[in-house]
């Protein structure tokens, strides 16, 4: 793991570290709100609550993106900055990691597979464009 500042978060956080952290955070949230199997609560309710929380954070991210693009009202423009945008992006990632954990999804593997799929699509698109440009279609 990369160097660790005083707060315990690594300087260069990878998906595996995020996943491990999310597992502990999910246990903490479940115990705090008496949700999920760790707290003898309803794990389906906990999962749904995490999905709703993710939606909330995505909504806040939408507002930050609008602010970054200066598409918010002038009286709200001072509320948005690179720091607040970064914070909302981080909130979405954290909620996503917790949701992935509650649904037993290996986030690192899922992202790796998605990138491989997107790379294959891009290569096929580039080949199709080249074939068309060369008149070989």
SULRA-V368326 format. One record per residue. N is the residue number from 1. RES is the residue in one small letter. PHI is phi as a letter, one per 40 degrees, with the letter a starting at -180 (999 if undefined). OMEGA is omega in degrees with one decimal (none if undefined). Layout:
# SULRA-V368326
n: {N & N}
res: {RES & RES}
phi: {PHI & PHI}
omega: {OMEGA & OMEGA}
This chain:
# SULRA-V368326
n: {1 & 2 & 3 & 4 & 5 & 6 & 7 & 8 & 9 & 10 & 11 & 12 & 13 & 14 & 15 & 16 & 17 & 18 & 19 & 20 & 21 & 22 & 23 & 24 & 25 & 26 & 27 & 28 & 29 & 30 & 31 & 32 & 33 & 34 & 35 & 36 & 37 & 38 & 39 & 40 & 41 & 42 & 43 & 44 & 45 & 46 & 47 & 48 & 49 & 50 & 51 & 52 & 53 & 54 & 55 & 56 & 57 & 58 & 59 & 60 & 61 & 62 & 63 & 64 & 65 & 66 & 67 & 68 & 69 & 70 & 71 & 72 & 73 & 74 & 75 & 76 & 77 & 78 & 79 & 80 & 81 & 82 & 83 & 84 & 85 & 86 & 87 & 88 & 89 & 90 & 91 & 92 & 93 & 94 & 95 & 96 & 97 & 98 & 99 & 100 & 101 & 102 & 103 & 104 & 105 & 106 & 107 & 108 & 109 & 110 & 111 & 112 & 113 & 114 & 115 & 116 & 117 & 118 & 119 & 120 & 121 & 122 & 123 & 124 & 125 & 126 & 127 & 128 & 129 & 130 & 131 & 132 & 133 & 134 & 135 & 136 & 137}
res: {x & x & x & x & x & x & x & x & x & x & x & x & x & x & x & x & x & x & x & x & x & x & x & x & x & x & x & x & x & x & x & x & x & x & x & x & x & x & x & x & x & x & x & x & x & x & x & x & x & x & x & x & x & x & x & x & x & x & x & x & x & x & x & x & x & x & x & x & x & x & x & x & x & x & x & x & x & x & x & x & x & x & x & x & x & x & x & x & x & x & x & x & x & x & x & x & x & x & x & x & x & x & x & x & x & x & x & x & x & x & x & x & x & x & x & x & x & x & x & x & x & x & x & x & x & x & x & x & x & x & x & x & x & x & x & x & x}
phi: {999 & c & d & b & c & d & c & g & c & c & c & b & c & c & c & c & c & c & c & c & c & c & c & c & c & c & c & c & c & c & c & c & b & f & b & g & c & c & b & f & b & c & c & c & c & c & c & c & c & c & c & c & c & c & d & c & c & c & c & c & c & d & c & c & c & d & c & c & c & g & b & c & d & d & c & b & c & c & c & b & a & c & c & c & c & c & c & c & c & c & d & c & c & c & c & c & c & c & c & d & c & c & c & f & b & c & c & c & c & c & c & d & c & c & c & c & c & c & c & c & c & c & c & c & c & c & c & c & c & c & c & c & c & c & g & b & c}
omega: {-179.6 & 179.3 & -175.9 & 174.9 & -177.0 & -175.9 & 176.0 & 179.0 & -180.0 & 177.7 & -176.8 & -174.3 & 176.6 & -178.9 & 179.6 & 177.4 & 177.3 & 179.1 & 178.6 & 178.1 & -178.3 & 178.4 & 178.1 & 179.2 & 178.2 & 177.4 & -180.0 & -179.5 & -179.1 & -179.8 & -178.0 & -176.7 & 179.6 & 179.6 & 173.9 & -175.6 & -178.6 & -178.2 & -176.6 & 179.7 & -177.1 & -177.8 & 176.9 & 178.3 & 178.7 & 179.5 & 177.9 & 178.5 & 178.5 & 177.1 & 177.7 & 178.8 & 177.0 & 177.7 & 178.0 & -178.4 & 176.6 & 176.1 & 177.4 & 176.2 & 176.5 & -179.8 & 179.2 & 178.3 & 177.0 & 177.6 & 179.6 & 179.1 & -178.8 & 176.0 & 175.4 & 175.9 & -178.5 & -178.2 & 178.5 & -172.1 & -179.2 & -179.0 & -171.3 & 178.1 & 176.4 & 179.4 & -179.2 & 175.6 & 177.2 & 178.2 & 179.0 & 174.8 & 178.1 & 177.8 & 179.2 & -179.9 & -179.4 & 179.5 & 178.3 & 179.3 & 178.2 & 177.9 & 177.9 & 178.6 & -176.8 & 179.2 & 179.0 & 176.4 & 175.1 & -173.3 & -179.6 & 178.9 & -179.4 & 179.5 & 178.1 & 179.4 & 178.9 & 178.8 & 177.7 & 178.8 & 179.2 & 176.8 & 177.6 & 178.5 & 179.9 & 178.9 & 178.6 & 177.6 & -179.7 & 177.9 & 179.0 & 178.8 & 178.7 & 179.4 & 179.2 & 179.6 & -179.4 & -179.4 & -176.8 & -175.5 & none}
